[in-house]
Every structure is written in structure tokens, then in C-alpha cells.
């Protein structure tokens, strides 16, 4: 997940400045004023108006609807559609994401997506990641937006595909009038239509904007600091169900950083991921296609690899208080499990290669009906069982 300053970013003249001087980066006065004034105004005027005038149900309902519209425009549109190309969307869906993405005031699709791709490429690099969590909570949450750091300089060489997208470039060229209309004129028009101009503007305009900003920023900050790492510990990204609830499913960030080309973040059916459900709904209506997913075996492989890492850590703890005989038995069991893991991966890979060969030769009409597919499913199931067995072993020997 990412966030870009709403009206430009970075000073191109600073590209050659040394990383050691980043702390002296000049203040971006536009973003600093904007992100100081809007939360202060929300803190003062939203409760004042509620106490003195009260809010209509229409204002409350529009606040919820626009909060979801803006949030999903960022997660399903800016993030999973344009930044990662995890699916294709009909022009009507893209138009919705483009307009309500402008309402979210997180910069144009082009800038947002380009910086987010840079974040994934250089995640945790304090000099190249635009919002590196290794520079602290404040920097990754919003500090990086308030100054013109070299790491935030726009470089669209990673977004040539977006530069060829007419809708993306239209929004980029006319971003200022679009965002002014969607954040000021549109809420006022809605308020006029329901007979509560200022109530709608304060709730569905001002408060909605502030909450939307901080929910997005929490992915850059807290989702790299608070949560679990079931798939990889090669970067700081974490899975966090609490954050997922407030960020339309983006809180499953550890999964996302290892499988960024999957349209899902909450990969399990029970995980809260409204963005995934929206994309599925669009697909069912014929408004989205080519939904990309990673094979279940890849997910199992990543989880089991992490479990073996934790087993090694458990072994080190056990070494400090256990006997040599206990340690050797534990090591032997870990060795057996790892050998079984490698055998399963090798067999799955061979079956996959055989399926590809057979398909090329047109010997199989339907993959789902072949014995190869059945055996591959058996292997994937055995890996799930092994993963649960390793969890028990880790707890027993921790």
C-alpha cells in the first residue's frame, strides 16, 4: 500500500543529494499545510456542528458510502488494478476508481502507482523506498509526505504501461480540477440534494478525507511494524487482521509483499478483504477478468519454509536448557519433516511439468479430470497437514 502527496512530490534538483542529507530535505509546504489544516478542521468543526446543529441520517449514510467508495477506489483501483495489474477491469469500473481515487486526494494514479512499485522493489531500503518503515513510524506514516526527500522523487520509468493508458493520463493531467470537484463541489451538491449541505460536507467531505488518509498511511507504517509474518521475514511487512478491517483488506501485508501479483490480500475465505470481494463481484458481473492468483502450493511452500526457520529458533532455545539427546531427537524429526517437504515439492514440480507437456500435446481435454490434477491436490493437502504438524512441534519444543 502507498500514498503520494496530493499535489506533486519531490524536488527533481535533489536527485543527486547524498542520503546522509535527507534529514535536511526542504519542507513541502502544500502537503504540510493541507495535512495540518484538514485534521484540525475535522477535530474542531465536525463535533461543533454535531453539537449545535446535529447531523441528518442522510449525512451519516453518505459519509459511510463515500468512505467506502474512496477506500475501495484506492485498494481495488490504484493498488491492485493499476499498481500490480492483478486483474483487468471494464472501463466503467476504471472510471469509478479514477474519480473516487481523485476524491481520496492521494495524488494521480500515475504517481501513486509508480511510487508504490518503487516501494515494492526497494522495500525497507532507507535511501530508495519512498516510505521505508526502517526510518521509523512517523516517517513511514506521513513524515515522508511533508518533505521533499530524494527517495520520493518521481521516476516513471517503471510505469510506461500507465503512461499509455488514456484514462490514467487524463486524470494525471486534470488531477487538480478533478480532486477539487470531487472533494468540494460533489459533497456540497450531495448535501444540497438531501437538504443538509454543511452536515454532508463536514462528514462525507472533511471527516471522510482525514480518515481515508490515515487508514492508508497505517499500511505504510503499522502494517510494517505490528502483526505476524507467516509467509516471509525477508522484509518488515506484517499480516494484521485488525488493520485489514479498517483498510478494506490491505492489512494482510506479509502475504501481499511476497505474492504481490495475486489479486487477493486476505487469501483465506474467512479473512476480511472487501477489496477481494468487490473484484470477485465485478468478475461475476462481467466487469473484470483475468484475476491472477498464485498456486496454493506456493503459499504452502512459503508458510512451511517460515515454520522451518522458527523450528531452528526453537532448537536454539532448546539447546540452552535441554540435553544433547533431546536436541538430537528434535533435529532428527526436523530433518525428516524437511526431507518430506522437499520430496513433496519435487513431485509436485514433476507433475506440473508433465501436465504442461501433456497439454501441449493435447492429450488432456480437462485438467480437473486427470489423475495428475488429483495427485497434485493430494500433495497440496499433505503440505497443509505438514504445516499443522510443524506448528504443534514448534509449540512443544519452544
N, C-alpha and C positions, 0 to 999 in steps of 0.2 A: 504494500500500500504506500501511497505517497501523497504529497501535497506540494503544489507550486504556488509561489506568490501570485496574487491575482492580477497584477498589472506589471508583468515583466520580472526579470530576475537577473541578478548578477551584473557586474561591470566587465565588459569584454577586455578592458585595458588591464584587468588584474590577472589574466590568464597565466602570465609568466612570473607572478609573485610567488615567493617561496612559501611552502606550507607553514613554516615557523611564524610567518607574519599574518596568518589567517585571523588570529585573535584581534588584530587591528583593522579588520575589514570595515569599510565605511558603513554607516547605518543606511538602510533603505527606508527613507522617511515615509514613503507611501504606505508600505506594509506596516511599519511601526505605528503610524497614526491610525490606520484602519483597524489593526488588531488590538489597539488600546481603546479606541473610542467605542467600537461596537459592543464589546463585553461590558464596559462601564455603562453605556446607554441601556443595555438589557437589564443590568442589575438595578438601575435607578427607575427607568420608565415602565418596565413590564410590571413590577409589583405595585408601583404608584397608580398606574391606570387600573389595575385589577382591584385595588382597594377603593379608589374614588369613583370608578365607573362600572367595573365588572366586565367580564368577557362573555360574549354570547357563545352558545353551543356551536354555532357556525364557525366562529373564530377558532375554537378548540379543534373542531373536526378538520378545518383547513390547515391548521398547524400540523396535525398528525399526517395528513395526506401529503403536504409539501415536504415535510421532513423525510418521509419515505421516498417520495419521488426524487428529491435531490440526492439522498443517500444511495439509492439504487442506481441513479444515473452515473454516480462515481464508481460504485463497485461493479455493476454489470456492464457499464459502458466504458468509462475512462480506463478502468483497471483490467477486467477480464476480456473485454472485446478488443479495445484498441491497443492497450499496452502489451498484452500477451497473446492476442489472436487465438483465444481458446475456442472460439466458435464464430460463425458468420451470422449476421443479423439482417433482416429486411430493412429497407430504407425507412420505413415508418418507425421501427424501434430505434434505429440510429438517430432519427430526427428527435425523438423524445429524449434520448440520452444526451444529445448535443445541447438542446435547450435547457433541460433541467441541470445538466452539468454546469452550464453558464450560471444558473441560479445559485449553485453551490459555491461560486466565487473561489474556485481553486485553480484558476488560470485555464488556458485553452487546452484542448485535447492534445495538441501537438507538444506543447511544453510539458504538460503533466506526464504524458506517456514517455517522452524522451528521457525526462529525469528519472522516472521510475525504472526504465530499462537500465539506466546507468546505476541506479541503486542495486539492482539485482546483479549486475556484472561485477560491481566492486563492493558488495555488501561488507560492511564493517571496516572498510578502508578509510581511515580518518582523513586522508587527503583527497580521495576520489568519490566516495559515497556522499551524495548531497546531504543526507540526513543520518549520518553514521551514529548508531547507538553507542558506540565506544567513546564518543565525545560527551556522553552524559545525557541525563533525562531532558534537561532544558533545551540543549542544542537540538536533539532529535525530535523533540515535541514541537517547538516553534521557534527556537533561537536561530536556526539556520535560515528562517524566512526573513528575519528582521535586519540582517546584514548581508552585504554583497560578498559572500565568500567565494573564492575561486572554485570550490567544489560544486557550486551551484550555477556556474556559467552554462548557458545553453549550448549544446552541441547536437545538432540534428542529423549528424551522420548516421546515427542509429535509428533514425525514423524516416528513412526515404520512402517507405511504403505509405506512411501517413501523409507525407508531402504530396503524394499522388492521389490522395482521397479528396474529392471536391468538397464534401461536407465538412471534413476536418479543416480544410484550408479556409472555407467560408467562415467558420466560427473563429478561426485564428485571426483573420483579417478584421472581422467586425466584432471582436470579443467585447470591447468596451461598451458599445451601444446595446449589444445583446444582454450583457450582465446588468447594465443599468435598468433596462426594461424589465428583466425577469426579477430583479430584486427590489425595485421601487414601483414601477408602473403596474406590473402584474399583481402584486399583493394589494395595491390600492384599488385596482379595478375589481378584484375579487371582493374586497371589503365593501365597495360601493354596491356590488351586486347583491350582497347578503344584508346590507344595511348596518354594517359595523366596520367602517373604514379604518379607524385607528386601532380597534381591537385586533382585526386581522393583520394589519401592518406590523403591529408590535409582536404578536405571537407568531404568525406564519411568515413574517418577513424578518424581523430583527432577531428574536429569540431562536427561531429555527436556524438562522445563519450561524449564530455563535455555537449552538450545539453541534451542528453539522461539522464545523471546523474542528472542534476538539475531539469529536468521535474519530475523525480521520487521523488527526495527529496522534491519538493514542496508539494507532497501529505502528507508527514510526517509532514511538517511544516505549510504551508499556509492553507492546507485543514483542519487543526485543529484550525485555528485562524480566517479565513476570509470566510464568507458565512452565509447561513441560516441553521436553524435546524428544518425542517418541520416534522421530524419523532420522534426525541428524543433529550432531553437535558441532558441525563444521562452521556454523555461523551462529549469531545470537538470537535468531528468530525462535519464538515460542508459540506453542498452542495454548490458547486460553479461552475456555468456553464463556467466561463472564464477558470478556471483551467482544467475543463473537456476537453476543446478544445485543450489544449496543452498536455494532458496526456492520450489521447485515451479513454476518457470516465471515467477515475478514479476520476474525480473531484466531482462526486455525492457521497461524502464520508459519509454524515449523513445517507443516505439510506443504504449504504454498511455496516456500523457498527451495524445497528440494524437487517439487513437481509443479513448477510454475506454468507449464503448458496444459495443465488439467483445468477444465472449467469449474471444477468443484474446489472449495476450500475445506468445507466440512464433508469429508469423504464418506463417513458413516451415515446411515439413514437417520439416525437419531440426533445427529449433530445439527445445531441451529445454523442454517445457512439459507436465508431467504433469497439471496442472490442466485444461488444454485436453483432454487425452486422457481424463481422468475424465468431463468433461462430455460428450464425444462418446460414451463408453461408456454413460453414463446415458441419452443420447438413443437409442442403439441398443436399449436395454432398455425403452424407453417410459417412462422416469422423468424425462425432461427434454425440453422442446420450445422452440420459438421462439428458437433460438440465433441471436443477432444478429452479423452481420459487416458490415464496410464494403466497398464495391465495390473491386475490385483497382485500378481506375483512380485512386481517391482515394489509395491507398497509393503508386502510381507517381507521382502528381502531387506528393505531399509529398516523396518522395525526389528527384525531379528539381529541384524548387524549391530544395532544400538544395544540390544539386550546382551550380546556378547561383550560389548565394551563395558557394560555395567557388571557383568559377571567377573570380568577382570578386576574391576574396582572392588567388588565383594571379596574376591580372592585375596587381594592385598590386605583388606581389613581382617579377614580370617587368619591370615598369616601371622598377624600380630598377637592373636590370642589362641590359636589352635595348634594342634600337634602336627608334626610332619605327615603322619599317616592320614589325618583328616584332610590336609591340604592336597595330598596326592590323590585321594579318592575323589575329591571335588574336581581337581584338574582332569582326572580321567573321565569323569562324567561330562565336563565341559567339552573335552576333546571328542567324545562320542557324539554329542549333540552337534558340534561344529562339522564333523565328518558327515553326519546325516544331512545337515543343511547344504553342504557343498554337493552331495550326491543328488539331492532334490533339484538344485539349481541346474546342474549339468543335464539331468534327464529332461527337465522342462525345456531347456535350450535346444536339445536334440529333437524333441518332439515338435517344437516350434519350427525348426529348420525343415523338418520332414513335411510339416503341414504346408509351409511356403512352397516347397518343391512340388508336392502333390497338387497344390492349387494351380501352380504354373502349368503343370501338365494336364490340368482339367480332369484329374481323376476323382476329385471330390466335388460333389454338387453343393453340399451344405456342410459347412464346418461343424455346426452344432450337432449333427447326426453321426459324426465319425467317432471311432474308438479313440483316435488321437485326442480329440477335444475332451472326451470323458476322462482319459488318463491325466491330461493337463489339469483338469478340475480336481482330480484326486490329489495331485501333487500340491496344488494351492491349498486344499483343505488340510493336508498333512502339515504344511508350514504354519497354518493358523493354530493347529494343535500344538506344534512345537513351540510356538511363541508363548502360548499359555503355560506350557510346561516350564519354559525358561523363567517366566515370571515367578512361578512357585519356587524354583530353585534359587533365584536371586533373593527372595524374601527369607528363605530358610537359611541361607549362608551369609546373609548380610550381617 
